Amino acid sequence: MSYKFLSYKLTKTSAACIGAVRPEFKQTRHVTEGWAQNEWEITIPNHLGTHMDAPNHHYDNGIKIADLEMDRFVYEKPYIVDVPKGFSELITVEDLKPFAEEIAKCDLLMLRTGHSKYHDTDEYTYAAKGPGLSSQAAEYINKNFENVKGVFCDFIMLAAYTDIEDGNKAHKWLLGEWSDHYCTIIEDATCEGLSNDTLVRVFALPIRYGEVDSAQVSVLAEIRD
């Protein structure tokens, strides 16, 4: 087996949604100045970079990231759906229906649009022109695939920047505000180069902040050699 990060490294210049606050990394202790150890102070919005949305992200009674059951972070049956999309296009129900049989077997639905190619080359395009998941498609997933406990996006956020209102509805459907079933959402990640033939498992491990809705996650794919 081999392993591959699907989450992006966080830096001061990491791709961010339009208007988002940039992370700050301030070194507060230096061994070169006589301290016994190096130490840093980190300030970062909890939805910047590769992160997981827990239900509390969109409604107050929803579960927060640190209170999720452990199995919400381990995916034994991940499945990649290739849905190539252009700028600001939405993934529709009709895009997903041909894969319904496989989605019914998976626990992590990984949406690969190809938009991750802009992450390191064109931040504005990546942030402002990304595709999204339509609210109708999110409702379709919620109502038909209770086995799916996570949805993974290779674009910066579930909502297309050009249609935030519909994207908010998509979040609410997946996160369970309107049903008894929910799945978490992993945004701003990459599955470039992966294949369903060799993909074994996916792990998405968050920082367990006790007070917040959602948090950054380190996402790791286990791959059969």
C-alpha positions as CSV (number, residue, x, y, z in Angstrom):
1,M,0.0,0.0,0.0
2,S,1.0,3.6,-0.5
3,Y,-0.5,6.9,0.8
4,K,-1.2,10.3,-0.7
5,F,-2.4,13.6,0.8
6,L,-5.6,14.9,-0.8
7,S,-5.6,18.0,1.4
8,Y,-3.6,21.1,0.5
9,K,-0.7,22.5,2.6
10,L,-1.8,25.6,4.4
11,T,0.3,28.7,3.8
12,K,0.0,32.5,3.9
13,T,-0.8,32.4,0.2
14,S,-3.2,29.4,0.2
15,A,-6.2,29.8,-2.2
16,A,-9.1,31.4,-0.4
17,C,-12.7,32.3,-1.1
18,I,-13.2,35.9,-2.3
19,G,-12.9,38.2,0.6
20,A,-11.7,35.6,3.1
21,V,-9.2,36.5,5.8
22,R,-5.7,35.1,5.1
23,P,-4.0,32.9,7.7
24,E,-1.2,34.4,9.8
25,F,1.8,32.5,11.2
26,K,3.7,34.4,13.8
27,Q,6.8,32.9,15.5
28,T,6.8,33.8,19.1
29,R,9.8,32.0,20.4
30,H,13.1,31.3,18.6
31,V,15.8,28.8,19.7
32,T,18.3,31.3,18.1
33,E,17.2,33.8,20.7
34,G,17.9,31.6,23.7
35,W,14.5,29.8,24.0
36,A,14.6,26.1,24.5
37,Q,12.1,25.6,21.7
38,N,10.6,27.2,18.6
39,E,6.9,28.2,19.0
40,W,4.3,29.8,16.7
41,E,1.0,31.5,17.0
42,I,-1.5,30.6,14.3
43,T,-4.5,32.6,13.3
44,I,-6.7,31.1,10.6
45,P,-10.4,31.0,9.6
46,N,-11.8,27.5,10.2
47,H,-13.2,27.3,6.7
48,L,-10.0,28.1,4.9
49,G,-8.0,25.4,3.1
50,T,-9.1,21.8,3.0
51,H,-11.7,21.5,5.7
52,M,-14.8,19.5,6.7
53,D,-18.2,21.0,7.2
54,A,-20.1,19.4,10.1
55,P,-23.9,19.9,10.5
56,N,-23.5,22.8,12.9
57,H,-22.1,24.8,10.0
58,H,-25.6,25.6,8.7
59,Y,-27.9,25.1,11.7
60,D,-27.6,25.7,15.4
61,N,-28.8,22.3,16.5
62,G,-26.4,20.4,14.2
63,I,-23.4,18.4,15.5
64,K,-20.1,20.3,15.8
65,I,-16.9,18.9,14.3
66,A,-15.4,17.7,17.6
67,D,-18.6,15.8,18.5
68,L,-18.8,13.7,15.4
69,E,-18.5,9.9,15.8
70,M,-15.1,8.6,14.9
71,D,-16.3,6.6,12.0
72,R,-17.2,9.9,10.3
73,F,-13.5,10.4,9.6
74,V,-12.7,7.0,8.1
75,Y,-14.1,5.9,4.7
76,E,-13.9,2.2,3.9
77,K,-15.7,2.5,0.5
78,P,-14.8,5.8,-1.2
79,Y,-15.9,6.2,-4.8
80,I,-14.8,8.8,-7.3
81,V,-17.5,10.2,-9.7
82,D,-16.0,12.1,-12.7
83,V,-18.2,15.0,-13.6
84,P,-16.2,17.4,-15.7
85,K,-17.5,20.9,-15.3
86,G,-16.7,24.3,-16.7
87,F,-16.6,27.6,-14.9
88,S,-19.5,28.1,-12.4
89,E,-21.4,25.0,-13.7
90,L,-23.4,23.0,-11.2
91,I,-23.4,19.3,-10.8
92,T,-27.0,18.1,-11.4
93,V,-29.1,15.1,-10.6
94,E,-28.7,13.9,-14.2
95,D,-24.9,14.0,-13.8
96,L,-25.2,11.6,-10.8
97,K,-27.9,9.2,-11.9
98,P,-25.6,7.1,-14.2
99,F,-23.5,6.3,-11.1
100,A,-26.4,5.5,-8.8
101,E,-25.5,1.8,-8.4
102,E,-21.9,2.6,-7.3
103,I,-22.9,5.5,-5.1
104,A,-25.3,3.2,-3.3
105,K,-22.3,1.1,-2.3
106,C,-20.0,3.9,-1.2
107,D,-19.6,5.8,2.1
108,L,-17.6,8.8,0.6
109,L,-18.8,10.3,-2.6
110,M,-15.8,12.0,-4.3
111,L,-16.8,14.6,-6.9
112,R,-14.0,15.2,-9.4
113,T,-14.7,18.0,-11.8
114,G,-11.1,18.8,-12.8
115,H,-11.2,22.2,-11.3
116,S,-8.4,21.5,-8.9
117,K,-6.0,22.1,-11.7
118,Y,-6.4,25.9,-11.0
119,H,-5.5,25.6,-7.3
120,D,-1.8,26.3,-7.8
121,T,-1.9,28.3,-11.1
122,D,-4.9,30.7,-11.0
123,E,-6.3,31.6,-7.6
124,Y,-9.0,33.9,-8.9
125,T,-10.3,31.3,-11.3
126,Y,-10.2,28.6,-8.6
127,A,-12.0,30.8,-6.1
128,A,-14.5,32.8,-8.2
129,K,-15.3,30.5,-11.1
130,G,-15.5,27.1,-9.4
131,P,-18.3,24.7,-10.1
132,G,-20.8,23.7,-7.4
133,L,-23.3,21.0,-6.4
134,S,-26.9,22.0,-7.1
135,S,-29.4,21.9,-4.3
136,Q,-31.4,19.4,-6.3
137,A,-28.4,17.1,-6.6
138,A,-27.7,17.4,-2.8
139,E,-31.4,16.6,-2.1
140,Y,-31.0,13.5,-4.4
141,I,-28.0,12.3,-2.5
142,N,-29.7,12.9,0.9
143,K,-32.9,11.1,0.0
144,N,-31.5,8.2,-1.9
145,F,-28.1,7.3,-0.4
146,E,-28.2,7.0,3.4
147,N,-24.9,5.0,3.2
148,V,-23.1,8.2,2.0
149,K,-21.6,9.8,5.1
150,G,-19.3,12.2,3.3
151,V,-19.2,14.3,0.1
152,F,-15.7,15.3,-1.2
153,C,-15.2,18.2,-3.6
154,D,-12.2,19.0,-5.8
155,F,-13.3,22.7,-5.9
156,I,-13.1,25.4,-3.2
157,M,-16.6,25.1,-1.8
158,L,-19.8,23.2,-2.4
159,A,-21.6,26.4,-3.6
160,A,-20.6,28.0,-6.9
161,Y,-19.6,31.6,-6.2
162,T,-22.1,32.8,-8.7
163,D,-25.1,31.0,-7.0
164,I,-24.5,31.2,-3.3
165,E,-28.2,30.9,-2.4
166,D,-28.6,27.6,-4.2
167,G,-25.3,26.5,-2.6
168,N,-26.6,27.2,0.8
169,K,-29.6,25.0,0.1
170,A,-27.2,22.3,-1.0
171,H,-25.3,22.5,2.2
172,K,-28.5,22.3,4.2
173,W,-29.6,19.1,2.4
174,L,-26.3,17.3,2.8
175,L,-25.8,18.4,6.4
176,G,-29.3,17.1,7.4
177,E,-31.2,20.3,8.3
178,W,-34.2,19.0,6.4
179,S,-34.0,15.2,7.1
180,D,-32.9,12.6,9.7
181,H,-29.8,11.7,7.6
182,Y,-26.7,13.9,7.1
183,C,-23.3,13.6,5.6
184,T,-20.3,15.9,6.2
185,I,-18.7,17.9,3.4
186,I,-15.0,18.0,2.5
187,E,-14.2,21.1,0.5
188,D,-11.1,22.5,-1.3
189,A,-9.3,19.1,-1.8
190,T,-7.9,17.2,-4.7
191,C,-8.3,13.7,-6.0
192,E,-6.1,14.2,-9.1
193,G,-4.4,11.1,-10.2
194,L,-6.6,8.7,-8.2
195,S,-8.4,5.7,-9.6
196,N,-11.3,3.7,-8.3
197,D,-9.4,0.6,-9.3
198,T,-6.7,1.2,-6.7
199,L,-8.3,3.5,-4.1
200,V,-8.8,1.5,-0.9
201,R,-9.7,3.9,1.9
202,V,-9.7,7.6,2.7
203,F,-9.0,9.2,6.1
204,A,-10.1,12.8,7.0
205,L,-8.8,13.8,10.4
206,P,-9.7,17.2,11.8
207,I,-8.4,19.4,14.5
208,R,-10.9,18.8,17.2
209,Y,-11.7,22.4,18.2
210,G,-14.4,22.1,20.9
211,E,-16.4,25.2,20.2
212,V,-16.6,25.5,16.4
213,D,-18.8,24.1,13.7
214,S,-16.2,22.9,11.3
215,A,-12.4,22.6,10.9
216,Q,-9.4,21.9,8.7
217,V,-8.8,18.2,7.9
218,S,-5.8,16.3,6.8
219,V,-7.1,14.0,4.1
220,L,-5.1,10.9,3.3
221,A,-5.8,8.2,0.6
222,E,-4.7,4.6,1.0
223,I,-3.8,3.3,-2.5
224,R,-3.2,-0.3,-3.6
225,D,0.1,-0.6,-5.4
